[in-house]
Amino acid sequence: MKSLSAKSASSADELSASAIRTRALELGFDAVGFASAHLAPEARARLREFLAAGQHGEMSWLADRAEQRSHPQALWPDAKSVICLGLSYAPDGDPLESLQAHDRATISVYARNRDYHDVLKGMLKHLGQFIVSRFGADIKVFVDTAPVMEKPLAAQAGIGWQGKHTNLVSRAHGSWLFLGEIYTTLSLPPDPPHADRCGSCTRCLRVCPTDAFPAPYRLDARRCIAYLTIEHPGPIPRALRPLMGNRIYGCDDCLAVCPWNRFARATRHAKLAARADLASPDLAGLATLDDAAFRARFAGSPVKRIGRARFVRNVVIAIGNSGERKLLPHAARLTSDPDPVVAEAASWALARLQEESDRGADRNR
């Protein structure tokens, strides 16, 4: 009788997982997987090594709650399963095309429309309500807002694998998946983890402008343009500035060159498709934004969270890298910006543009 009871419970768990998967897909999620509320030892070891090497830079929140990040049940002891959800934000076209337009800016694909935290969290809450009402289980919903190792969990849940660029790669969606999690008291049968299919490919490592990968599967955030433009609050190291090109918010290079992207279709979610004014905005216009104009321009966008000063700091560095004489007045004006970090970056940009201008004049003599 005991074995029959266990078999019946297992069958019920499978039916629960099937119902949750079906509902998640109905709500618009592109990938669904289930994992136990335990992280593999390799994932915990990788986090420890990352933090011990100081490669998290000034993201102190990664170290502050490392224990809860390493152990899902340290964050919520009652959790038994993790439901991992993926939402495709794959671009329509070449996301690196704007890198060649030196008088324009490149914003990471994920930030060219609505803040994905809001979009994804709303969908997760709808799925959570279904789980609570249907199964009477307790849940907690997370979207990059708590100490959750979302990429290792998604890999354990079979959604994809962590590529050599440390991001998740999916056979169906390439490198373009937003991730969210639902911790639950339900016991759900885990999906088999996905095998690593990077093979001998090293495109993502070789393309990095700042050489931010000391080894495959390891990232030094202190050299990563995404970290520098979004998370880093102070002056950007001068040696790295020329390598940033016109990237003013995030960087997609390592994601965009992944061969698995050939299977990805452009996102079907209108709120995640690029707004025309954010696909390749002109640097001159961005340089004129005061705080009110910045907030209005980026209302509802993840860009808004870094604030006007950090954003304009990035813009003037792109101006300094542009080689465009017509942008000299914008750099000059911002040298007297009330924010000292912006003013210093603008002085650097002005000097760089003037040097380029002088060299051009010498060549024409």
N, C-alpha and C positions, 0 to 999 in steps of 0.2 A: 504493500500500500504506500510505503514511503517513497519508493521510486516512481510510482504512478503520480503521486502528489507533486514531486519535483518536476516530473515531465510536464504536468499540467501547468505548473507555474512558469516553466520555461516557454511553453507555447503561448501563455498569456502575455509574457514579456515581449515575445516576437510580434504578436498582434498589436501591442501597444506601440512598438517601434514602427511598425508598418503604417499605423494610423497617423503617427506624428510625422513620418516622412511624407506621406501623401498630403497632409494638411500644409506642411512647409512648402512643398512645391506649388500647391494651389495659391499660397500667399505670395508667390513670386520669387522665392529663394531658388538659386541655381545649383546649389550643392548642399547635401545633408549627410551627416555621418554621426555615429555614436561611439563614445569612448567611456571607459570606466573613469571614475574620479581619482585617478592615480597617474602621475607622470612617469614615463620611463626614466631609469637612472641616467641614461645618456643625456637626456634633455636637462636634467638637474645639474649634471657635471658641466655641461656646456655653459650654463648660466653662471655657475661659480667661477669658471675660468675667465669668462667675459668680464665679470665684475672685479676679479682679483687683478686683472691686467689694466684696470682703469679705462677700459675701452668704451664705457658708457658715458664718458665725458662728464658733463654737468647734469646729466639726468639722474639726480640723486634719488628720485622716487623708485628707480629700479633696484637700488641697493637697500633702501629703507624697508621695503616689504618683500625682500628676496625669499624669505621662508614661506610666506603665503603664496608667492608666485611659483615656488618649486613644488608645493604640495596643495592641490585643490582642496583637500579636506582640512588643511590648516586655515584656509580662507572660510570654509563652511563645513564643519565636521559632519553634518547630516547628508551631504551630497554623496550620491551613489553613482550617478552617471552624468556625463557631459554631452549635450546635444550641440554639435558644431554645425554652423550654418555659413554658407558662402554666397555672396552676391557679386555677380560679374559687373565690372566697370570698364570692360575692354573698349578701347577707343575705336572710332571709325576713321581709319587712316593711320599714317605714320606719326607717332607721337613725338618723334625727334626732328620732324621737318622744320620746326620753328627755330632750332638751334642755328640754322644757317642765316637767319634774318637778324643781323647784328643790331639794328635799330629797334628791334622788338624784343619782348620778354618771353621766356618759357616758364610756364606754370605746370607743375606736375598734373598728370591726367586726372588723378583722384580729386583734385581741388578746382576743377574747371566748372563746377556747378554747385549743387547743394552740398551741405556738410553731410557726409555719409553717416556720421554718428547719429544724426537725427533720423535719416531715412531708415537705416538698419534697425535702430532701437524701436521705432514704431512697429516695424514688421515683427521683431522678436517679441514684443509685448502682445501682439495679436496671437502669435503661436503659443506664448506662455498662458494666455487666457484659455485657449483651447485645452492645453494640458491640465490646467487646474480644474476646469469644469468637467472634463471627460474622465480624468483619472483620480482627481482629488489629491494630487501630489503637490508638494511644495516646490517652488522654483526660485531661482535668482537669475536675472538677465544681465549680461555684460557685453559692452561694445567698447573695448579699448579704454575703459574707465575704471578698471580695478586691476589688482595684481594677478593677471591671468596670462599664462603662456599660450596664447591663442594658436600660434603656428605649430608648435609641437603637438598640442592637443588635436588640431585639425589633421595633422599627419597620422596620429594614432587612430583617428576616426576614419581614415581612408579617403579623405577628400583630396589629398595630394601628398607631396613630399617637400621637405625643406631643401631647396636647391643650394648650389654653391654660393649664391648671393644671399643666403640665409632666409629668403622669402619663400612663401609657399608656391609650389608649382602644381598645376592641375593638368591632366592630359586633355581635358575638355575646354578649360578656360585659360590655359597658359599661366602667366604671372599676374593676372588681373582679377583677383578676388578680394573683396572685403570680407572680413571674418567677424562673426559674433558667436556668443556661447550662451547656452541655457544650462545652468547647473540644476539638477533635480534630485529629489529623493526617490524617484522611480529607479528600479533596477532594469536597465535596458541592455539587451545583448550587444556587446561592442562589435563594430565592424572591423575587419582585418586591416591592419595598417598598410599604407601604400608603399610599394617598393620604390627606392631611389632610381630614377630613370635619367639622371644627368649624364651618365656614361663618362666619356672622356672630354666632353664639351667644356670649354672654359671661356666662352664668349662673354659672359657676364663679368668675369674677373678682369679680362683684358680691356673691356670698354670703359671701365671706371675712370673718370677724368682725374681723380685725386688719389688713385691707388689705395682705396680704403679697405681692400681685402688682403690681410697679411698672409692668408692661406685659404684654400677652399673651405667653405662652410664657416668662415670666421670673418666678422666685420669689426673694424675699428671705427666706431661712430664718430670719433673726433676728426676724422678725415672725410666723412661722408657729407656730400652737399645737402642732402635732405636734413641731416642733423644741423649743419651749420646755418642753413637758411631758416629753419623752423624752431629748433630747440635751443640753439646757442644764443644767449642774450647779449653778449658784449661784442667788442670788435672781432671780426673774423681774421684769423692769422694771415698776415700779408703774403706769405709764401703760397697760400692756397687760393687767394683771390683771383689771380689770372687764370686759374684752372676752372673757375666756375662758369666762364662764358656768360651767357645771358640767362642762366637759371636763377630765378628770383624766389621760387618757392618749391622746394623739393627737387628731386631728380629721378628720371625714369630710365636712364641709360641701361642699367643692369637688367631691368625688367623687360625693356623693349626689345633687346636683342635675343631673348630666349627663343630657341627654335620651336618650343611647344606652343608659342603664340599663334602659329599658323593654323591651329585648330580653333582658336578663339573667335567668336562672332561678336560684333559690336553690341554693347549692352542694350538690352531691351527696356531699360528703366529710364524714362525721360528725365528724371531728376538727377541722373548721373551722367547724362550725355553732355558734352561740352557746350557751354554758352558761347555764342559767337564772339562776345567782347572779352572772353577769357582764354580763347584758344591761342591767340598770339598778340597780346595787347602792345601798343607802342610805348616805348620807354619814356618818351617825352611827356606823354599824358600822365603816366604813373608818377613821374617825378614831381608833378605839381600838386599832388593830393595832400591836403591838410587832414587833420584828424576826422573832421566831420565828413569830408568827401571820401576818405578812405572807408569809413564805416558804412556810408551809403553804397559805395561801389561794391563792397564785399559782404553786404548783408546776406545772411544765410549761407555764407561760404566758410569753409574751414580756414581760409586765409585770414579772416577777421580776428581769429584768436591770437595771432602773434602781435597784433597792434601796429599802428602806423609807423612808429619809429623803426622797429626791426624790419618791417617791410621796405621802407624807403632806404634803409641801409643796404638791403639786397639790391634794390633798384639802382642805386648810384654805383655799386660795384659792377653791375652789368653795363652801366654807361661807361665806366672806365675801361671795360674790356671791348667796347663796341668799335673803337677806332673811328667813330663818327664825329667829325668836327661840329656838325649842327647841334650836337648835344652838349657842347662846351658850356653854353650859358646855364644850362640846368645844373651841371656839376658846380659851377661857380656860385650860383645862388644858394645851393644847399650847404656850402662851406660855412654859412652863418646860421645854420639850422639850430634851434634852441636845444635839440638833443645832441650831446657831445659825441655819441657814437655815430650818428648820422653825419655830423659836421666833419669828423675825422675821415670817414669813408669817402665823403665828397671831396675832401682835399686830396686824398689819394687818387681818386678818379680824375680830378682836374689835372693833376701833375702827369698822370699816365696819358691822358688825351693830348696834352700839350707836347709831351715827348713824341707821341706818334705824329702830331702835326708838324713838329720841327724836322723829324726824319723825312717826312713826305716832301717838305720844302727843299731839303738838301738833295733829295733824289731828283727833283725837277730842275735843279740848277744846271 
